[in-house]
Amino acid sequence: MSATGATEYRDGGAYFTPLPVAYAMIARWAPMFRAYPAKGRHHGRLLRTCDLSAGGGAFPINLHKHGLVEPGSCEVMDLDPNARALRMPGGHLRTVAPVTADPVLTGCLVTDPQQRPDLVLGNPPFGVPRPPEPCKRCDGHCMIIGSHGFDVPCPNCKGAGNRTFTKAIPVAQKHVERSLQVSDRWVLLLLRLAMVESDERIEMWENTPLRHMDVLTSRPEFMRVCTECAGTGLGALRGCYLPPPCRVCGGTGDHGKSGSDSAAYASFLWDHQHTGPPTFGWLKT
């Protein structure tokens, strides 16, 4: 999810990962993933994988492109039952994560994968929208007493009765901890570089097996990803291995507002078998 999520939301908070970013992240570690024996659970050296917030399917698409998964070995989860990743062909396990009353304890945070994955990957939300709260000026009644004693619409909430608090509730750390909990070996996540900041996260960094961090040399262009095809450039995915190009973006995957994100990003790799300090590098996307 992009940094604009603090003040602006698209489709309930979904900012789809550009395909080149997902490709670069997976390509960086594909040789190591291929060398993993996957404990004999799949033909060859294919991995059991899970994308906990699959959205447009950028990561599952590139797992297939690199030959790291086969039908049945890649599980995708998303809050949106119409998420494009859930409609990808190829026999993927499909899980729609339930929405709870608590906007933080939702989705993959309360839903177990159907299989224990060797690799958990994806681009989890940095924050989730705060629910609307009653307007403090009119107490949610939409009216105030005017200067002449008449009830007039509240100018604070514009007559809606509530003010939507646009600042997001931070959930990125919870997704990191949850990913490490369900993964058998690796966790590969695209996160804001700001994740390394804050006194609140010191304990997490000291107690998680971070193996490597690659800073993206260019900031992702989340806003350029077409909302119709989720950046895949494809018009449809269900039951079709050769889908037509998206009519909105013409098959380019790009559409809408241009410009890179306002925050720097990095690719983080955790490894349950890693000991010692992490290493650092850069990733060109």
SULQUIJO-V780640 format. One record per residue. N is the residue number from 1. SS is DSSP state (hx for helix, st for strand, lp for the rest). Layout:
n,ss
N,SS
N,SS
This chain:
n,ss
1,lp
2,lp
3,hx
4,hx
5,hx
6,hx
7,lp
8,lp
9,lp
10,lp
11,lp
12,lp
13,lp
14,lp
15,lp
16,lp
17,lp
18,lp
19,hx
20,hx
21,hx
22,hx
23,hx
24,hx
25,hx
26,hx
27,hx
28,hx
29,hx
30,hx
31,hx
32,hx
33,hx
34,hx
35,hx
36,lp
37,lp
38,hx
39,hx
40,hx
41,lp
42,lp
43,lp
44,lp
45,lp
46,lp
47,lp
48,lp
49,st
50,st
51,st
52,lp
53,lp
54,lp
55,lp
56,lp
57,lp
58,hx
59,hx
60,hx
61,hx
62,hx
63,hx
64,hx
65,hx
66,lp
67,lp
68,lp
69,lp
70,lp
71,lp
72,lp
73,lp
74,st
75,st
76,st
77,st
78,st
79,lp
80,lp
81,lp
82,lp
83,lp
84,hx
85,hx
86,hx
87,hx
88,lp
89,lp
90,lp
91,lp
92,lp
93,st
94,st
95,st
96,st
97,lp
98,lp
99,lp
100,lp
101,lp
102,lp
103,lp
104,lp
105,lp
106,lp
107,hx
108,hx
109,hx
110,lp
111,lp
112,lp
113,lp
114,lp
115,lp
116,lp
117,lp
118,lp
119,st
120,st
121,st
122,st
123,lp
124,lp
125,lp
126,lp
127,st
128,st
129,lp
130,lp
131,lp
132,lp
133,st
134,st
135,lp
136,lp
137,lp
138,lp
139,lp
140,lp
141,lp
142,lp
143,st
144,st
145,st
146,lp
147,lp
148,lp
149,lp
150,lp
151,st
152,st
153,st
154,lp
155,lp
156,lp
157,lp
158,lp
159,lp
160,lp
161,lp
162,st
163,st
164,lp
165,lp
166,lp
167,lp
168,lp
169,st
170,st
171,lp
172,hx
173,hx
174,hx
175,hx
176,hx
177,hx
178,hx
179,hx
180,hx
181,hx
182,hx
183,lp
184,lp
185,lp
186,st
187,st
188,st
189,st
190,st
191,st
192,st
193,hx
194,hx
195,hx
196,hx
197,lp
198,lp
199,hx
200,hx
201,hx
202,hx
203,hx
204,hx
205,hx
206,hx
207,lp
208,lp
209,lp
210,st
211,st
212,st
213,st
214,st
215,st
216,st
217,lp
218,lp
219,lp
220,lp
221,lp
222,hx
223,hx
224,hx
225,st
226,lp
227,lp
228,lp
229,lp
230,lp
231,lp
232,lp
233,lp
234,st
235,lp
236,lp
237,lp
238,lp
239,lp
240,lp
241,lp
242,lp
243,lp
244,lp
245,st
246,lp
247,lp
248,lp
249,lp
250,lp
251,lp
252,lp
253,lp
254,st
255,lp
256,lp
257,lp
258,lp
259,lp
260,lp
261,lp
262,lp
263,lp
264,lp
265,st
266,st
267,st
268,st
269,st
270,st
271,st
272,lp
273,lp
274,lp
275,lp
276,lp
277,lp
278,lp
279,st
280,st
281,st
282,st
283,st
284,lp
285,lp
